[in-house]
Amino acid sequence: MSTGGVFMEAAKKAGFGFLVFSAVALVHSVFLTPDLWLLGFFGAAITLVIAEPESRFAEPRALLGGVLVSFCCGLAAAYFMPGQPAAIVLACSSAILLMTLLRVQNPPAGAAAAIAASGTYDWTALIAPTATGMLMIVLAHQAWKHFNQTRF
């Protein structure tokens, strides 16, 4: 691929990423929880589905399941070990265990466990912004694959 082609492909990916992250941010700031939409694992998940749309880590089951399992691990660790740095270690390691057993491994989900274990969020954050944001990313992933199906 020529230099111009590489640049255009990168620009297309960046533009789509901008649109997806903007949509997630807009929905959460307007309709759901204004202070909660900016979660680090959303950016990592968007990057994953755009850069490696055929990866097993980008499958809808892994995207949604991995993040929800991991976020639950983080919330549980924060509940049982409030304010303890070890809660993040416990959350991430238990998330790896459960994601592996459930076959929903997703690298951005490790950040979901760590963020939830920080103690900033409660169980309502599992639905909004976590599940709603990841569902939007899953839908965007399907759209991205559809629009680029000639390449796969």
C-alpha positions as CSV (number, residue, x, y, z in Angstrom):
1,M,0.0,0.0,0.0
2,S,1.3,3.4,-0.9
3,T,2.1,6.1,1.7
4,G,-1.1,8.0,0.7
5,G,-3.1,4.7,1.0
6,V,-1.7,4.1,4.5
7,F,-2.5,7.6,5.5
8,M,-6.1,7.4,4.2
9,E,-6.6,4.1,6.0
10,A,-5.3,5.6,9.2
11,A,-7.4,8.7,8.8
12,K,-10.5,6.5,8.2
13,K,-9.9,4.6,11.4
14,A,-9.3,7.7,13.4
15,G,-12.4,9.4,12.0
16,F,-14.5,6.4,12.9
17,G,-13.0,6.2,16.3
18,F,-13.8,9.9,16.8
19,L,-17.4,9.3,15.8
20,V,-17.8,6.3,18.1
21,F,-16.2,7.8,21.2
22,S,-18.2,11.0,20.6
23,A,-21.4,9.0,20.4
24,V,-20.7,7.2,23.6
25,A,-19.8,10.5,25.3
26,L,-22.8,12.3,24.0
27,V,-25.3,9.5,25.1
28,H,-23.8,9.3,28.5
29,S,-23.5,13.0,29.2
30,V,-26.9,13.9,27.9
31,F,-29.1,10.9,28.8
32,L,-27.4,8.9,31.5
33,T,-24.6,9.9,33.9
34,P,-22.8,13.1,32.9
35,D,-19.7,12.5,35.1
36,L,-19.2,8.9,34.3
37,W,-18.8,8.5,30.5
38,L,-15.1,9.0,30.5
39,L,-13.9,5.5,31.3
40,G,-10.5,4.5,30.0
41,F,-11.5,1.1,28.8
42,F,-13.9,2.6,26.3
43,G,-11.0,4.2,24.4
44,A,-9.1,0.9,24.5
45,A,-12.1,-1.1,23.3
46,I,-12.7,1.3,20.5
47,T,-9.1,1.1,19.4
48,L,-9.3,-2.7,19.5
49,V,-12.4,-3.0,17.4
50,I,-11.1,-0.6,14.8
51,A,-7.5,-1.8,14.6
52,E,-8.2,-5.6,14.9
53,P,-11.9,-6.1,14.1
54,E,-11.4,-9.8,13.4
55,S,-9.6,-10.5,16.7
56,R,-11.2,-12.9,19.1
57,F,-10.8,-10.2,21.7
58,A,-13.1,-8.0,19.6
59,E,-15.9,-10.4,19.4
60,P,-19.2,-9.1,20.9
61,R,-19.2,-11.8,23.6
62,A,-15.6,-10.9,24.6
63,L,-16.2,-7.1,24.4
64,L,-19.4,-7.1,26.5
65,G,-18.9,-10.1,28.7
66,G,-15.2,-9.4,29.5
67,V,-15.9,-5.8,30.6
68,L,-19.0,-6.7,32.6
69,V,-17.3,-9.6,34.4
70,S,-14.2,-7.4,35.1
71,F,-16.2,-4.4,36.3
72,C,-18.1,-6.7,38.7
73,C,-14.8,-8.0,40.0
74,G,-13.6,-4.5,40.6
75,L,-16.8,-3.5,42.3
76,A,-16.7,-6.5,44.6
77,A,-13.1,-5.9,45.4
78,A,-13.8,-2.2,46.3
79,Y,-16.8,-3.4,48.5
80,F,-14.8,-5.9,50.4
81,M,-11.5,-4.0,50.6
82,P,-12.5,-0.3,50.5
83,G,-9.6,2.1,50.1
84,Q,-7.1,-0.7,49.8
85,P,-4.6,-0.6,46.9
86,A,-4.7,-4.4,47.1
87,A,-8.3,-4.2,45.9
88,I,-7.0,-3.3,42.4
89,V,-4.6,-6.3,42.4
90,L,-7.4,-8.6,43.5
91,A,-9.9,-7.2,41.0
92,C,-7.6,-7.5,38.0
93,S,-6.4,-11.0,38.9
94,S,-9.9,-12.3,39.6
95,A,-11.1,-10.7,36.4
96,I,-8.4,-12.6,34.4
97,L,-9.5,-15.8,36.1
98,L,-13.2,-15.4,35.4
99,M,-12.7,-14.1,31.9
100,T,-10.6,-17.1,31.1
101,L,-13.0,-19.6,32.6
102,L,-16.0,-17.9,30.8
103,R,-14.0,-17.5,27.6
104,V,-14.7,-13.8,27.4
105,Q,-11.1,-12.5,27.5
106,N,-10.8,-8.9,26.5
107,P,-7.6,-6.8,27.2
108,P,-9.5,-3.5,27.8
109,A,-11.5,-5.3,30.5
110,G,-8.4,-5.3,32.8
111,A,-8.8,-1.5,33.0
112,A,-12.4,-1.9,33.8
113,A,-11.5,-4.0,36.8
114,A,-8.9,-1.6,38.0
115,I,-11.2,1.5,37.5
116,A,-14.1,-0.2,39.4
117,A,-11.8,-1.3,42.2
118,S,-10.8,2.3,42.8
119,G,-14.0,2.8,44.8
120,T,-15.3,5.7,42.7
121,Y,-18.2,3.8,41.2
122,D,-21.1,1.8,42.6
123,W,-23.2,-1.0,41.2
124,T,-25.4,1.3,39.1
125,A,-22.3,2.1,37.1
126,L,-22.4,-1.5,35.8
127,I,-25.4,-0.5,33.7
128,A,-24.6,3.1,32.9
129,P,-22.0,3.8,31.7
130,T,-20.4,0.4,31.5
131,A,-23.0,-1.9,29.8
132,T,-24.5,0.9,27.7
133,G,-21.2,2.2,26.5
134,M,-19.9,-1.3,25.7
135,L,-23.2,-2.1,23.9
136,M,-22.7,1.0,21.7
137,I,-19.1,-0.1,21.0
138,V,-20.3,-3.6,20.0
139,L,-22.8,-2.0,17.6
140,A,-20.1,0.2,16.2
141,H,-17.8,-2.8,15.8
142,Q,-20.5,-4.6,13.8
143,A,-21.0,-1.4,11.6
144,W,-17.2,-1.1,11.1
145,K,-17.0,-4.7,10.0
146,H,-20.0,-4.3,7.7
147,F,-18.6,-1.2,6.0
148,N,-15.2,-2.8,5.5
149,Q,-16.4,-6.3,4.6
150,T,-14.5,-6.4,1.3
151,R,-11.3,-6.2,3.3
152,F,-11.9,-9.2,5.5
